[in-house]
Amino acid sequence: MRFWHKILLSVLPLFIITLDVSVIMVMKKSWQLNIDSETQRASSDQLLIANNIYENLNSIQARGNPLTPILLASVAQSYGDYYHKQGIYLQLWDSDGMIYPPQNENFTAQSSGNGSETEALDARSIQLSTPLPAPYQHLRLVYQREISELFAKQQELNRFFVMINLIAGPVLLLLLYLLIRQLSKPLKLLSETSKTIAEGDYTKRVELHSKDEFGELALNFNRMAEAVEQRVTELSDMAEEKQRMVDNLAHELRTPLTSMQGFAEFLTTANIGQEEQQTAGDYILSETLRLKNLAFKLLDLSVLRHQPLTPRQVDIPELFQTVQHTEHPKLASADIRLLVQHKIATVWGDEDLLASFLVNLIENAIHASKRGSEIYMLAYELNGEAVLEIRDTGAGLSAEQAKRVFEPFYRGDQARSREYGGAGLGLSLCRQIAEAHQARLTLDSNLGKGTCVRIFLQLHNNCPPTL
């Protein structure tokens, strides 16, 4: 059963019962007030009649006439005939019995000169009894007044209430149905949106702009959906990157391992000369060194992901000198000059990681540059930040290559990278070193004009970053 069904089936009976009980209570109160009003009116009429009879009896006695039963009945009949036209019936009793009307007539009132008419006593009347004032207290006046008209009006009101109830029930059902469906519309919208998101469309949002609790729920739902979409996108990107890394790693391992296996079998099974043995051994050694370098680079990447960085003050001249000594053999072998210039003395960071950063960039620049060209290693201040820059005038990268150059195992020039034993991890390591320093990393490159890579660090006179 749906939620709006439950609300409708719960609210409708409760509303009808409450309305009926309220109307019944109002009708009963109105009936009671009408009865009280009629009773008060009857009491006033009875008191007036009793006083009039009392005055007549005093007048008769003042004339010296005795109060015989026949005379008393005559006086009572004069009032009985008058009030009978108004639906009021009178009786006059003394200690010996009923004087008026005659006892052989059950509450009979005489019509004026036209015989008698008997009125039945029933519950639809008001009957009061009171003694006359002294000295006639032995006489008792009984007053009865019909209220059949009041009962008829009450019955008419009851029939009208039943008719209204029969009409109001379906109308109320329809109105409650429309109202509840309108109020529960946000829930339906939330349900449909959540179902769409559960089916994989994480871009779906709830279009609800009310300022009530449903609007607040929709706002929080959209925030949750955005967080889920962002997290799913991140997980998807991570899974894609990991899969690409595994594929590239498998590709990188397959070629050298196949070659090493072939040369190893060649050494163990073939009758070859010393020169051929030397060639095969050299190739196996070079591929072994490349696999070792690949393993170390992967280890560095793993360490950077899981080990926090403790920044210290790094001396720029000393850092540059270390990098020059490290890269001197490769620079000399490639006949490339490294031009060094530093206009700042220190920065905040990790000296070993920054040295690895510069070494990887210089080696990439060597591979991309021609013999006799130059590579620049610079350190300077720019807009309150320290900049370490490696710039070359080599082959450069295309716009598409520049977008992917920091991905693990990506190589802009496959042939040249394999020639120098590269695995495509150098720039990926540089990117993670920059992230570990909470530093910005930029790369500007143009085909045929060279590449410039910069890392923006904290200066020595700035507060060290909280990592």
C-alpha positions in Angstrom: 0.0 0.0 0.0 1.4 3.4 -1.0 2.0 6.2 1.5 -0.8 8.4 0.1 -3.2 5.5 0.4 -2.4 5.1 4.0 -2.8 8.9 4.6 -6.2 8.9 2.8 -7.5 5.9 4.6 -6.4 7.2 7.9 -7.4 10.9 7.6 -10.8 10.4 5.8 -12.5 8.2 8.6 -11.0 10.3 11.3 -12.1 13.6 9.7 -15.7 12.2 9.0 -16.0 10.8 12.5 -14.7 14.1 14.1 -17.1 16.1 11.9 -20.1 13.9 12.7 -19.4 13.9 16.4 -19.0 17.7 16.4 -22.3 18.2 14.5 -24.2 15.7 16.7 -22.9 17.5 19.8 -24.0 20.9 18.4 -27.4 19.5 17.5 -27.9 18.0 20.9 -26.9 21.2 22.5 -29.2 23.1 20.3 -32.1 20.7 21.1 -31.4 21.1 24.8 -31.4 24.9 24.5 -34.7 24.7 22.6 -36.3 22.4 25.2 -35.1 24.7 28.0 -36.5 27.7 26.2 -39.9 26.0 25.7 -39.9 24.8 29.4 -39.2 28.4 30.6 -42.0 29.7 28.3 -44.4 27.0 29.6 -43.5 28.0 33.2 -44.2 31.6 32.5 -47.5 30.8 30.9 -48.5 28.6 33.8 -47.7 31.2 36.3 -49.7 33.8 34.4 -52.7 31.5 34.1 -52.5 30.6 37.8 -52.4 34.3 38.8 -55.4 35.1 36.5 -57.4 32.2 38.0 -56.4 33.5 41.5 -57.7 37.0 40.6 -61.0 35.6 39.3 -61.5 33.5 42.4 -60.9 36.5 44.6 -63.4 38.5 42.6 -66.0 35.8 42.9 -65.6 35.6 46.6 -65.7 39.3 46.9 -69.2 39.3 45.4 -70.2 36.7 48.1 -70.5 33.7 45.8 -69.4 30.4 47.2 -66.6 28.5 45.2 -68.4 25.3 44.2 -66.8 22.7 42.0 -69.1 23.7 39.1 -68.0 27.3 39.4 -64.3 26.4 39.6 -64.7 24.2 36.5 -66.4 27.1 34.7 -63.5 29.4 35.5 -60.9 26.9 34.5 -62.9 26.1 31.3 -62.8 29.8 30.3 -59.0 29.7 30.3 -58.9 26.2 28.9 -60.9 27.1 25.8 -58.8 30.2 25.2 -55.4 28.5 25.5 -56.6 25.3 23.7 -56.3 27.2 20.4 -52.5 27.7 21.2 -52.0 24.0 21.8 -52.1 24.4 25.6 -54.2 22.1 27.7 -55.2 22.8 31.4 -56.4 20.7 34.3 -57.6 21.9 37.7 -57.4 19.6 40.6 -58.4 19.7 44.3 -57.9 17.3 47.1 -61.0 15.3 46.1 -59.9 14.8 42.4 -59.9 16.5 39.1 -62.4 19.4 38.7 -61.6 20.3 35.1 -62.1 18.8 32.6 -64.7 16.3 33.7 -63.2 12.9 34.9 -65.1 11.0 32.2 -63.0 12.8 29.6 -59.3 12.2 29.5 -57.8 15.7 29.5 -60.7 17.1 27.4 -60.8 20.7 26.5 -64.2 22.2 25.5 -64.4 23.9 22.2 -66.3 27.1 22.2 -69.9 26.0 21.9 -69.1 22.9 19.7 -68.8 19.9 22.0 -65.6 18.5 23.1 -62.3 17.4 21.5 -60.0 14.8 23.2 -56.2 15.3 22.9 -54.0 12.4 23.6 -51.2 12.8 26.1 -47.7 11.8 24.8 -44.1 12.4 25.3 -44.0 15.3 22.8 -45.4 17.8 25.3 -44.3 19.8 28.3 -46.4 19.2 31.4 -46.1 21.3 34.6 -48.1 21.2 37.9 -48.3 24.0 40.5 -50.7 24.9 43.4 -52.6 28.2 43.3 -51.5 31.0 45.6 -53.0 31.0 49.2 -55.8 30.7 50.2 -56.4 28.4 47.3 -53.3 26.2 47.7 -55.6 23.1 47.8 -56.2 23.7 44.2 -53.6 22.6 41.7 -53.2 23.8 38.1 -51.8 21.3 35.6 -50.3 22.9 32.4 -49.5 20.9 29.3 -48.2 22.3 26.1 -47.5 20.5 22.8 -44.0 20.7 21.2 -44.7 18.5 18.2 -43.5 21.2 15.9 -40.2 21.3 17.7 -39.8 17.6 17.3 -40.7 17.9 13.6 -38.0 20.5 13.1 -35.5 18.3 14.9 -36.4 15.4 12.7 -36.0 17.6 9.6 -32.6 18.7 10.8 -31.6 15.0 11.4 -32.7 14.1 7.8 -30.8 17.1 6.5 -27.7 16.1 8.5 -27.8 12.5 7.0 -28.2 14.0 3.5 -25.3 16.4 4.0 -23.2 13.5 5.3 -24.0 11.4 2.2 -23.0 14.3 0.0 -20.0 15.6 2.0 -18.4 12.1 2.2 -17.6 11.7 -1.5 -16.8 15.4 -1.9 -14.4 15.2 1.1 -12.9 12.0 -0.3 -12.2 13.7 -3.7 -10.7 16.8 -2.0 -8.5 14.8 0.3 -7.4 12.6 -2.6 -6.4 15.7 -4.7 -4.7 17.4 -1.6 -2.8 14.3 -0.5 -1.6 13.5 -4.1 -0.4 17.1 -4.4 1.4 17.0 -1.0 2.9 13.6 -1.7 4.1 14.6 -5.2 7.6 15.6 -3.8 8.0 12.1 -2.4 7.1 10.6 -5.8 9.6 12.9 -7.4 12.3 11.9 -4.9 11.5 8.2 -5.5 11.8 8.5 -9.3 15.0 10.4 -9.0 16.6 8.0 -6.6 15.5 5.1 -8.9 17.2 6.8 -11.8 20.4 7.3 -9.8 20.3 3.7 -8.7 20.1 2.7 -12.3 23.4 4.5 -13.0 22.4 8.0 -14.1 24.2 10.0 -11.4 23.5 13.4 -13.1 19.8 13.3 -12.2 18.7 15.9 -9.7 15.4 16.7 -7.9 13.8 19.8 -9.3 11.9 21.0 -6.2 12.1 24.6 -5.0 9.6 24.7 -2.1 10.7 26.2 1.2 9.2 23.5 3.5 10.6 20.2 4.8 10.3 18.6 1.3 12.4 21.4 -0.2 15.1 20.9 2.5 15.0 17.2 1.9 15.4 17.7 -1.9 18.3 20.1 -1.3 20.1 17.6 0.9 19.2 14.8 -1.6 20.8 16.8 -4.4 23.9 17.4 -2.3 24.1 13.7 -1.6 23.7 12.9 -5.3 26.5 15.4 -6.2 28.8 13.8 -3.6 27.9 10.3 -4.9 28.5 11.4 -8.5 31.8 13.0 -7.6 32.9 9.9 -5.7 31.8 7.5 -8.4 33.6 9.6 -11.0 36.7 9.6 -8.9 36.5 5.8 -8.4 35.9 5.3 -12.1 38.9 7.5 -13.0 41.0 5.7 -10.4 39.9 2.3 -11.7 40.6 3.4 -15.3 44.0 4.7 -14.3 44.8 1.6 -12.4 43.7 -0.6 -15.3 45.7 1.5 -17.8 48.7 1.3 -15.4 48.4 -2.5 -15.2 48.1 -2.7 -19.0 51.1 -0.5 -19.5 53.1 -2.3 -16.9 52.3 -5.6 -18.5 53.3 -4.2 -21.9 56.6 -2.8 -20.4 57.5 -6.1 -18.8 56.6 -8.3 -21.7 59.1 -6.9 -24.3 62.3 -7.0 -22.1 61.3 -10.3 -20.5 60.7 -11.9 -23.9 64.0 -10.6 -25.2 65.9 -11.6 -22.1 64.4 -15.1 -22.3 65.4 -15.4 -26.0 69.0 -14.2 -25.3 69.3 -16.5 -22.3 68.2 -19.5 -24.3 70.6 -18.4 -27.1 73.5 -18.3 -24.6 72.7 -21.7 -23.1 71.8 -23.7 -26.2 73.7 -22.2 -29.1 77.4 -22.7 -30.0 78.4 -19.1 -30.3 81.5 -17.0 -30.2 82.7 -14.7 -27.5 81.6 -11.6 -29.3 78.1 -12.8 -29.7 78.1 -13.9 -26.0 79.2 -10.3 -25.1 76.4 -8.8 -27.2 73.8 -11.1 -25.7 75.1 -10.4 -22.1 75.1 -6.7 -22.7 71.5 -6.7 -23.9 70.4 -8.8 -20.9 72.2 -6.4 -18.6 70.6 -3.3 -20.2 67.1 -4.8 -20.0 67.8 -5.9 -16.4 68.8 -2.3 -15.5 65.7 -1.0 -17.2 63.5 -3.3 -15.2 65.4 -2.3 -12.0 64.8 1.4 -12.8 61.1 0.6 -13.4 60.8 -1.1 -10.1 62.5 1.8 -8.2 60.2 4.3 -9.9 57.1 2.4 -9.0 58.4 2.1 -5.4 58.9 5.9 -5.3 55.4 6.5 -6.5 54.0 4.1 -3.8 56.0 5.9 -1.1 54.8 9.3 -2.2 51.2 8.1 -1.9 51.4 6.7 1.6 54.2 8.7 3.3 53.6 12.3 4.5 56.2 14.9 3.6 58.1 16.9 6.3 59.2 20.1 4.7 62.6 21.6 5.6 64.7 24.5 4.4 66.5 23.5 1.2 69.6 25.3 0.0 69.2 26.0 -3.7 72.9 26.2 -4.7 73.6 23.0 -3.0 70.6 21.3 -4.6 71.6 22.5 -8.1 75.2 21.3 -7.5 74.0 17.8 -6.5 71.8 17.6 -9.6 74.7 18.8 -11.9 77.0 16.1 -10.5 74.4 13.4 -11.0 73.5 14.3 -14.5 77.0 15.3 -15.7 77.9 11.9 -17.4 74.6 11.8 -19.3 74.9 15.5 -20.3 78.5 14.9 -21.5 77.5 11.8 -23.4 74.7 13.6 -25.2 76.9 16.7 -25.8 74.4 19.0 -24.1 75.2 21.9 -21.8 73.3 22.5 -18.6 73.0 26.2 -17.8 72.2 27.0 -14.2 70.9 30.2 -12.7 69.4 30.8 -9.2 68.2 34.2 -7.9 66.9 32.7 -4.6 68.9 31.0 -1.9 66.4 28.6 -0.2 62.9 27.1 -0.4 60.7 24.9 1.8 60.5 21.2 0.8 62.2 17.9 0.8 65.7 18.0 -0.7 65.8 14.4 -2.0 62.4 14.6 -3.7 63.3 18.0 -5.3 66.5 16.5 -6.5 64.6 13.6 -8.0 62.2 16.0 -9.5 64.9 18.0 -11.3 66.8 14.9 -12.4 63.8 13.4 -14.1 63.0 16.6 -15.9 66.6 17.0 -17.0 66.8 13.4 -18.3 63.5 13.9 -20.2 65.0 17.1 -21.7 68.2 15.2 -22.7 66.2 12.6 -24.5 64.2 15.3 -26.3 67.1 17.6 -27.2 69.6 17.4 -30.1 73.4 17.2 -29.6 75.0 20.5 -28.9 71.8 22.1 -27.6 71.3 23.6 -24.1 69.1 22.9 -21.1 68.3 25.6 -18.5 67.9 24.9 -14.7 66.6 28.1 -13.1 65.4 29.2 -9.6 63.7 32.6 -9.1 60.9 34.3 -7.2 57.5 35.1 -8.9 54.6 36.7 -7.2 55.8 35.7 -3.8 56.5 32.1 -4.7 59.7 30.2 -5.4 59.9 28.7 -9.0 62.1 25.9 -10.0 62.2 25.6 -13.8 63.7 23.1 -16.3 63.6 24.4 -19.9 64.9 22.9 -23.1 64.8 23.7 -26.8 64.2 20.2 -28.0 61.4 18.4 -29.9 58.5 19.6 -27.7 55.1 18.1 -27.3 51.7 18.4 -29.1 48.7 19.7 -27.2 47.3 16.1 -26.9 50.7 14.8 -25.6 50.9 17.7 -23.1 47.5 16.7 -21.6 48.6 13.1 -20.9 52.3 13.5 -20.3 52.0 13.2 -16.5 50.1 9.9 -16.7 52.0 6.8 -15.5 53.7 4.9 -18.4 52.7 7.5 -21.0 55.5 8.2 -23.5 55.1 11.0 -26.1 57.7 9.3 -28.4 57.6 5.6 -28.1 60.7 4.9 -30.1 62.9 7.4 -28.4 61.7 6.4 -24.9 62.5 2.8 -25.6 65.9 3.7 -27.0 66.9 5.4 -23.7 65.2 2.7 -21.6 62.4 5.0 -20.3 59.2 3.5 -18.9 57.1 6.7 -18.9 57.1 7.1 -15.1 59.4 10.2 -14.8 56.8 12.9 -15.2 54.2 11.0 -13.3 56.7 10.9 -10.4 57.3 14.7 -10.8 53.6 15.3 -10.6 53.3 13.3 -7.3 56.3 15.1 -5.9 54.6 18.4 -6.6 51.4 17.1 -5.0 53.4 16.0 -1.9 54.7 19.6 -1.6 51.2 21.0 -2.2 52.8 22.9 -5.1 51.5 23.9 -8.5 53.1 22.2 -11.5 52.9 23.7 -15.0 54.1 22.5 -18.4 54.4 24.6 -21.5 55.5 22.9 -24.7 55.4 23.5 -28.5 56.4 21.1 -31.2 59.8 21.8 -32.5 60.4 24.7 -29.9 61.0 22.8 -26.7 59.4 22.3 -23.3 59.3 24.3 -20.0 58.2 22.7 -16.7 57.8 24.8 -13.5 57.1 23.9 -9.9 55.9 26.7 -7.5 57.1 26.3 -3.9 57.2 28.2 -0.7 60.0 30.7 -0.2 62.3 30.5 2.7 60.9 33.6 4.4 57.3 32.3 4.2 55.7 30.0 6.7 56.2 26.4 5.8 53.0 24.8 4.5 51.0 22.4 6.7 51.1 19.0 5.0 
